[in-house]
């Protein structure tokens, strides 16, 4: 009697390109594409989900300016564009104005929970089987790339 055991996906083998901006970009857009498919089924965009998550996970409900600043640091997006996203979330009832603060509503938290539940098994399939030491090395490299890119964005530009 032959039995088969399920296989766990592993890291690619063979000719694997070294990490560079292109490889990083391809991985980012592939993963983001998967997330955007899920978000579309829930009627929200990637940017809306980022803003909503920032509001919902803040230690205290953020102010509009605080939320815009937080998301700007994450998305590196124009503050005016982020304010438009905030307004859209208010219109959808996913954020609410509570004085100067913008907490997530119950509907907003439920949306994040539903998206998280749908993303979890997909994420497990994408990340599963990658050795811990590879994830640690990738994490170190990506943190350094982020630090250096943030420094470039903060540096004065010629022009």
C-alpha positions, -999 to +999 in steps of 0.1 A: +000+000+000+014+033-010+007+064+010+014+099+000+021+127+023+011+163+015+040+184+005+047+218+019+058+244-006+095+252-004+117+280-016+124+280-053+154+259-065+177+262-095+186+296-109+173+320-083+181+356-091+198+376-064+176+400-045+175+434-061+149+462-066+132+443-095+129+410-076+116+429-046+091+448-067+078+416-084+073+400-051+055+431-037+032+434-067+024+397-068+015+396-031-004+429-033-023+416-063-035+387-043-046+410-014-063+434-038-084+406-053-096+398-018-102+435-009-122+440-041-146+413-030-152+433+002-156+466-017-125+484-005-092+494-021-057+487-009-053+523+003-086+521+022-076+490+040-042+505+050-059+536+064-087+516+081-061+492+097-040+522+109-071+537+126-083+504+140-049+493+154-038+527+169-034+526+207-059+555+209-083+567+181-062+589+158-069+625+148-073+631+111-038+647+109-023+619+129-039+592+107-027+610+076+008+613+089+009+576+100-004+564+066+020+587+048+049+571+066+036+537+055+025+543+019+047+573+011+016+588-005+005+624-009-014+637+021-042+650+000-047+616-015-048+600+020-073+626+031-095+616+002-093+580+013-102+590+049-132+608+035-143+577+016-140+556+047-162+581+066-187+580+038-188+542+039-193+542+077-160+524+083-146+553+102-166+578+123-158+613+135-157+614+173-148+649+181-113+654+167-107+616+165-115+590+138-120+556+153-129+526+132-166+517+135-179+482+143-184+478+106-148+488+099-135+463+125-157+436+111-145+443+076-109+440+087-116+407+105-134+393+074-105+403+052-080+389+077-099+356+078-098+353+040-062+364+037-048+340+064-050+307+044-037+324+012-009+339+032-001+305+047+001+290+012+024+318+000+047+319+030+045+282+041+075+261+039+100+289+037+128+281+062+129+303+092+166+313+085+156+324+050+128+345+064+151+360+090+177+369+063+150+384+040+136+404+070+171+419+077+177+428+041+142+443+036+145+463+069+178+477+056+164+485+022+134+503+039+157+523+061+179+534+032+149+543+010+133+563+038+166+582+042+166+589+005+131+602+007+139+624+036+171+639+020+168+672+003+165+669-035+183+689-061+160+707-085 
